[in-house]
Amino acid sequence: MRRVFYLVFYSFLFLECISVYSQPVDSLQRLLTNKELPDTTKISILIQLATVYPSENLEPNEAYALEALELATGSGNSVETQKVLDLLITISNQRGNFTKAAEYAKQAVVTAKKCNNAGDVVYFSNLCATANQYAGNYFAALEFYNSASQLAEVNEWFYTQSSIINNMGIIYYYLGDELKALELFLHSLALKEKYDEEGDITGALINIGGIYNSLGDSEEGLAFLRRAYKNAVEMNDAYMQAKALVNIGDVENNSGLFEPAMEKYQTALFLADSIKDWQTKANILIKIGSTEEHSGNGEPAFKYYIQSYDLSSSIDYDYGVSVASQKIGSYYLATDQYEIAQRYFLKAAGYSQRIGAMDNLLENYKALAELHKRSGKPDYALHYFTLYSNLKDSLTKAENNEKYSSVKVLYELDKKQNELDNLKLENEIIELQARQSQYLLYGSFALILILILIVILIFRQHKVRSLQKTIRLEQKLLRSQINPHFIFNALTAVQRFIFEKSTLVASDYLGTFSKLIRFILNSSTVDQVSIKEEVAFLENYLDLQAIRFDRKFTFAIEVDEEIDENKMFLPPMLTQPIVENAVEHGVKHLDGNGEIKIEYKMVANMIEIMVEDNGIGREKSAEINQNKSHKSMATSITNERLLHLNKRFGQHIWLVYTDLKNENNEPAGTRVLLRVPVSGVD
């Protein structure tokens, strides 16, 4: 099961209960019978009636709100329509009908767009996204969050945008894409640090620390959690202080640092007491008891479990009773007090089943099976072991289904982006075809200008052929960049990681691989990319190749300070074939300690790109590959592409290969220098 840590969910979903108007229900209902009342007054009365019934009985509220909605939409009153939809969203959320809440919110978004009210569009888009999130429609939720984030950014509502981005990160965490979640949490934190005047960033810091710990980087996770605690102290927020300390204590406890962890738990316990947060206190008591138990202090641990059990029972905290009962039962089992242990295990199982805590119930069944085995009751032991096995199989199946759904949603996100890219390309082709047809039609009507038209058509035909040749060249280049062999090897590596149960490495590898493929698809539709994007692509590519070849080489990419990575542009994927040669024909054949160095420099208003490796050299590589059926076309395609770029820029773009030698005049690698004009320079 996935590890759980504290997540702060900034939401626009649940509104405060709307205040009840002072008018009695009967009086309001009598007013509605007046047929001469204007629609706006009737809508106002219906809204009042839709708020007078308690939350335990919301059906009358919804009925009045629907009647108000019919009047508002019928009269074309957009302001009243949005007001009623807002009320219906709240009622649907309170009733747990998140799908219906999402439908009302989507209708409100359309209405707000018609009124050209950006603030309402952002507000209702958030409501729609949050309702979809609670309904499990993560793809729809991300679409609405994304549109709301973009609109908030355009209007410079950065604090609102930070909350939206945080919520998007939570969805990606639920979907299993922890790296994307971390990226969004860091973005949200940056916005809050810049635009939140109060400086309350504790929740964001805890989220980021939790993600780092989940990814196995406990050192970085602790750094963020300690910042979170410091911020909570500055804000005088005892609740968030306790949350941060508990998270820090958990990391230290998992690392075997029991004494520091105990200090954090004790301080958090004091804070929970000070704000009378009894549930948090009950949970902390369990953590303190577990830490004492791990330290070999059984008696003190038992006392803390009893305290947690008593406190949870007194506040009807079923989850706390379940966990504490299991811990107490385990203590009695360890001391061979089987009858008392059985009572607590059965109580823990009952509470776990009631609240749906299946992980706890699994441990309860396992403990009961062990108890009866040790007490000499094999039939009962077999019964509970069967319950344990069946439940474990059920939970494994449910977890696999959840993972499948998460992967499916992430696939749909990529598929949606690809569809948009393909649609853009199709539109460009249609526009080109339409222009050609228009020219031909004009030519048929103007017979007197036929000679001129023939010249024009010949010129355009030559231009189209040149364009087609260029397009074929570009496509050929793109296909050569990440060839089928690399894709096959990459997917095989992912499969190997999964079989070896290295799911975190496989997820990291697959995430980087998907970014690489997405860049290739995106760059196929543009003429230029920023140097920053090109460098990021090369880093992803080399990182994947390094993983593929078991880290037998390292790489470094340096960009000169004179280069503005965001404002200077190059033809896309120009350097990749050269880097591919450095890997495939250079360092690949080394036993280890391979190095690839890439540098970008400004030389006479041109970008000079140097790719240097310490591989076996071109001559040795040619000897190795001469009997292979597959021949790399990267170099020839690059040369052909440079010829076309020379025609476009009207400048000389040159490519020079240098074979490096060591002091014994033996091959020591290859250096490639490429100079190309750069656009975007002021």
Protein Blocks (a to p, Z undefined) as FASTA:
>chain_A
ZZddddddddfkbgcdddddfbdfklmmmmmmpmkbcfklmmmmmmmmmmmpcfklmmlm
mmmmmmmmmmmmmnopaklmmmmmmmmmmmmmmnopaklmmmmmmmmmmmmmmnopaklm
mmmmmmmmmmmmmnopamlmmmmmmmmmmmmmmnopaklmmmmmmmmmmmmmmnopamlm
mmmmmmmmmmmmmmmmnopaklmmmmmmmmmmmnopamlmmmmmmmmmmmmmmnopaklm
mmmmmmmmmmmmmnopamlmmmmmmmmmmmmmmnopaklmmmmmmmmmmmmmmnopaklm
mmmmmmmmmmmmmnopaklmmmmmmmmmmmmmmnopaklmmmmmmmmmmmmmmnopaklm
mmmmmmmmmmmmmnopaklmmmmmmmmmmmmmmmmmmmmmmmmmmmmmmmmmmmmmmmmm
mmmmmmmmmmmmmmmmmmmmmmmmmmmlmmmmmmmmmmmmmmmmmmmmmmmmmmmmmmmm
mgfklmmmmmmmmmmmmmnopaklmmmmmmmmmmmmmmmmmmmmcfbdcfklmmmmmmmm
mmmmmmmnoopaccdddddfklcfklpccdehklmmmmmmmmmmmmmmpgbhpacddddd
deehiacdddddfbebjklmmmmmmmpmbdcfklmmmmmmmmmmmmmnopacdddddddd
dfkopaebjcdddddddehiZZ
